């Protein structure tokens, strides 16, 4: 690892230790360098190293064993995805970027779902479509069912990383979506969801992907409208 320059040392130490872990061939149960060794490797103080190690412990990447040091835990992709949540939250510009990201991720998820979904997946998607329709006049319940449907599509893709990515997207999006459906209505989302679902049932991967893409481009257009309106209403100093 390279010594760090004096900017945001804790963030840089955190990222450097993750880089070391992922590039050094360590496996679950292996011991990572001690605090003193990390201080020498990164040329920073003990408080900086401890702060970085505390963050890595909090996301579940390492664990502390009293009197022994820090050890690598079972590593899976969700640990690294969970560490993204703080940096994704969350200005209006971030909302546009996240919606653009959804277009790529979820159109691929719909494509794979049409190829890989089993009967359990189809029943789960259909359940959330029905619940959304039953709650068409309840913004908060509709928003929850909306995101649960998208999560069910991601699950049906049988791609673990796509599914875990969307679990994070759902966390970031659901609260905001309540206001969105109140402002823009629910009928168009319901229409697109049914189109996506039917294409998945029909095993038409191209149509499933296209319907999901069209749905999310429609969402993106409305998000951009909301952001422009928000900025035009902002007081000038």
C-alpha positions as CSV (number, residue, x, y, z in Angstrom):
1,X,0.0,0.0,0.0
2,X,1.1,3.5,-0.8
3,X,1.5,6.1,2.0
4,X,-1.4,8.5,2.1
5,X,-1.4,12.2,1.3
6,X,-2.9,14.5,3.9
7,X,-6.5,15.0,2.7
8,X,-9.4,12.9,4.0
9,X,-7.2,10.4,5.7
10,X,-9.9,8.2,7.2
11,X,-11.6,7.7,3.9
12,X,-8.3,7.0,2.1
13,X,-7.2,4.6,4.8
14,X,-10.6,2.8,4.6
15,X,-10.3,2.5,0.8
16,X,-6.7,1.5,0.9
17,X,-7.3,-1.3,3.4
18,X,-10.2,-2.6,1.2
19,X,-7.9,-2.5,-1.8
20,X,-5.2,-4.4,0.1
21,X,-7.7,-7.1,1.2
22,X,-9.1,-7.6,-2.3
23,X,-5.7,-7.7,-4.0
24,X,-3.7,-9.7,-1.5
25,X,-5.4,-13.1,-1.8
26,X,-6.7,-13.1,1.8
27,X,-9.6,-15.5,2.5
28,X,-12.1,-15.7,5.3
29,X,-10.4,-16.2,8.7
30,X,-7.1,-14.7,7.6
31,X,-5.6,-12.0,9.8
32,X,-5.0,-8.6,8.3
33,X,-2.0,-6.4,9.2
34,X,-2.0,-5.1,12.7
35,X,-2.7,-1.4,13.6
36,X,1.0,-0.7,13.9
37,X,1.8,-2.4,10.6
38,X,-1.0,-0.4,8.9
39,X,0.2,2.8,10.4
40,X,3.7,2.2,8.9
41,X,2.3,1.0,5.5
42,X,0.0,4.1,5.1
43,X,2.1,6.6,7.1
44,X,-0.8,7.8,9.3
45,X,-1.6,7.8,13.0
46,X,-3.3,5.3,15.1
47,X,-6.6,7.2,15.4
48,X,-6.9,7.3,11.6
49,X,-6.3,3.5,11.3
50,X,-8.7,2.7,14.2
51,X,-11.4,4.9,12.6
52,X,-11.0,3.0,9.2
53,X,-11.0,-0.4,11.0
54,X,-14.1,0.5,12.9
55,X,-15.9,1.3,9.6
56,X,-14.7,-2.0,8.1
57,X,-16.0,-3.8,11.2
58,X,-19.4,-2.0,10.9
59,X,-20.0,-3.2,7.3
60,X,-19.1,-6.7,8.3
61,X,-15.9,-7.1,6.3
62,X,-13.6,-7.7,9.3
63,X,-14.0,-8.7,13.0
64,X,-11.9,-7.8,16.0
65,X,-10.7,-10.6,18.3
66,X,-9.5,-9.4,21.6
67,X,-5.7,-9.7,22.1
68,X,-5.3,-11.2,18.5
69,X,-6.1,-8.4,16.1
70,X,-8.5,-8.1,13.1
71,X,-9.6,-11.0,10.9
72,X,-11.4,-11.2,7.6
73,X,-15.0,-12.4,7.8
74,X,-17.0,-14.3,5.2
75,X,-16.7,-12.0,2.2
76,X,-19.7,-11.6,-0.2
77,X,-20.7,-8.9,-2.6
78,X,-23.4,-7.5,-0.3
79,X,-20.7,-6.2,2.1
80,X,-19.3,-4.0,-0.6
81,X,-22.7,-3.0,-1.9
82,X,-23.8,-2.0,1.6
83,X,-20.8,0.2,2.0
84,X,-22.1,2.3,-1.0
85,X,-25.3,3.4,0.7
86,X,-23.9,6.4,2.5
87,X,-22.3,7.8,-0.6
88,X,-25.5,7.3,-2.7
89,X,-27.7,9.4,-0.4
90,X,-29.0,11.7,-1.9
91,X,-29.5,15.0,-3.6
92,X,-31.9,15.6,-6.5
93,X,-29.0,15.3,-8.9
94,X,-28.2,11.9,-7.4
95,X,-31.8,10.9,-7.9
96,X,-31.4,11.5,-11.7
97,X,-28.2,9.5,-11.7
98,X,-29.7,6.6,-9.8
99,X,-32.7,6.5,-12.1
100,X,-30.3,6.4,-15.1
101,X,-28.5,3.6,-13.4
102,X,-31.8,1.7,-12.8
103,X,-32.5,1.8,-16.6
104,X,-29.4,-0.4,-17.3
105,X,-29.6,-2.6,-14.3
106,X,-33.4,-3.3,-14.4
107,X,-33.8,-3.8,-18.1
108,X,-31.1,-6.5,-17.9
109,X,-32.9,-8.0,-14.9
110,X,-36.2,-8.1,-16.8
111,X,-34.4,-9.7,-19.8
112,X,-32.9,-12.4,-17.5
113,X,-36.2,-12.9,-15.6
114,X,-37.9,-13.8,-18.9
115,X,-35.4,-16.5,-19.4
116,X,-35.0,-17.8,-15.8
117,X,-38.2,-17.1,-13.8
118,X,-39.8,-20.1,-12.3
119,X,-43.4,-20.5,-11.1
120,X,-42.7,-19.2,-7.6
121,X,-41.2,-16.0,-9.1
122,X,-44.2,-15.5,-11.4
123,X,-46.6,-15.9,-8.5
124,X,-44.6,-13.4,-6.4
125,X,-44.6,-10.8,-9.2
126,X,-48.3,-11.3,-9.8
127,X,-49.0,-10.9,-6.1
128,X,-47.4,-7.5,-6.0
129,X,-49.2,-6.4,-9.2
130,X,-52.5,-7.3,-7.5
131,X,-51.6,-5.6,-4.2
132,X,-50.5,-2.5,-6.1
133,X,-53.9,-2.4,-7.9
134,X,-55.8,-2.9,-4.7
135,X,-53.9,0.0,-3.1
136,X,-54.2,2.4,-6.1
137,X,-55.5,5.1,-3.8
138,X,-52.9,4.6,-1.1
139,X,-49.6,6.3,-2.1
140,X,-47.4,4.7,0.6
141,X,-48.7,1.2,0.0
142,X,-48.6,1.5,-3.8
143,X,-45.0,2.7,-3.6
144,X,-44.1,-0.3,-1.4
145,X,-45.8,-2.7,-3.8
146,X,-44.2,-0.9,-6.8
147,X,-40.7,-1.5,-5.5
148,X,-41.5,-5.0,-4.3
149,X,-42.5,-5.9,-7.9
150,X,-39.2,-4.5,-9.2
151,X,-37.4,-6.5,-6.5
152,X,-39.3,-9.7,-7.5
153,X,-38.2,-9.2,-11.1
154,X,-34.6,-8.8,-10.0
155,X,-34.9,-11.9,-7.9
156,X,-36.3,-13.8,-10.9
157,X,-33.3,-12.9,-12.9
158,X,-31.3,-15.5,-10.8
159,X,-28.4,-13.1,-10.8
160,X,-27.3,-12.5,-7.2
161,X,-25.5,-9.3,-7.9
162,X,-28.4,-7.7,-9.7
163,X,-30.7,-8.8,-6.9
164,X,-28.5,-7.3,-4.2
165,X,-28.0,-4.1,-6.2
166,X,-31.8,-3.7,-6.4
167,X,-32.2,-4.3,-2.7
168,X,-30.1,-1.1,-2.2
169,X,-32.0,0.7,-4.9
170,X,-35.2,-0.2,-3.2
171,X,-34.0,1.2,0.1
172,X,-33.0,4.5,-1.5
173,X,-36.1,4.9,-3.7
174,X,-39.1,3.8,-1.7
175,X,-39.5,6.9,0.6
176,X,-39.1,9.2,-2.4
177,X,-41.5,7.2,-4.5
178,X,-44.5,8.1,-2.2
179,X,-44.3,11.7,-3.2
180,X,-43.6,10.8,-6.8
181,X,-46.7,8.7,-7.2
182,X,-48.7,11.4,-5.5
183,X,-47.5,14.0,-8.0
184,X,-47.5,11.9,-11.2
185,X,-50.2,9.2,-10.6
186,X,-49.9,5.5,-10.5
187,X,-51.8,4.3,-13.6
188,X,-48.8,4.5,-16.0
189,X,-46.5,2.6,-13.7
190,X,-49.2,0.0,-13.2
191,X,-49.6,-0.3,-17.0
192,X,-45.9,-0.8,-17.6
193,X,-45.6,-3.3,-14.7
194,X,-48.3,-5.4,-16.3
195,X,-46.5,-5.3,-19.7
196,X,-43.2,-6.3,-18.1
197,X,-44.9,-9.2,-16.3
198,X,-46.7,-10.5,-19.3
199,X,-43.5,-10.4,-21.4
200,X,-41.8,-12.4,-18.6
201,X,-44.7,-14.9,-18.5
202,X,-44.4,-15.2,-22.3
203,X,-40.6,-15.8,-22.1
204,X,-40.1,-12.8,-24.4
205,X,-36.8,-11.5,-23.0
206,X,-36.5,-8.6,-25.6
207,X,-40.0,-7.3,-24.9
208,X,-39.5,-7.6,-21.1
209,X,-36.3,-5.6,-21.3
210,X,-37.8,-3.0,-23.7
211,X,-40.9,-2.5,-21.5
212,X,-38.8,-2.1,-18.4
213,X,-36.5,0.4,-20.2
214,X,-39.5,2.4,-21.5
215,X,-41.0,2.4,-18.0
216,X,-37.9,3.8,-16.4
217,X,-37.2,6.3,-19.1
218,X,-40.7,7.6,-18.4
219,X,-39.8,7.8,-14.7
220,X,-36.5,9.6,-15.6
221,X,-38.4,12.2,-17.6
222,X,-40.7,12.9,-14.7
223,X,-37.8,13.0,-12.2
224,X,-36.0,15.6,-14.5
225,X,-39.2,17.6,-14.6
226,X,-39.4,17.6,-10.8
227,X,-35.8,18.6,-10.4
228,X,-36.2,21.5,-12.8
229,X,-39.3,22.6,-10.9
230,X,-37.5,22.3,-7.6
231,X,-34.6,24.4,-8.8
232,X,-36.8,27.1,-10.3
233,X,-38.6,27.4,-6.9
234,X,-35.4,27.6,-4.9
235,X,-34.8,31.0,-3.3
236,X,-31.9,33.0,-4.7
237,X,-29.4,34.5,-2.3
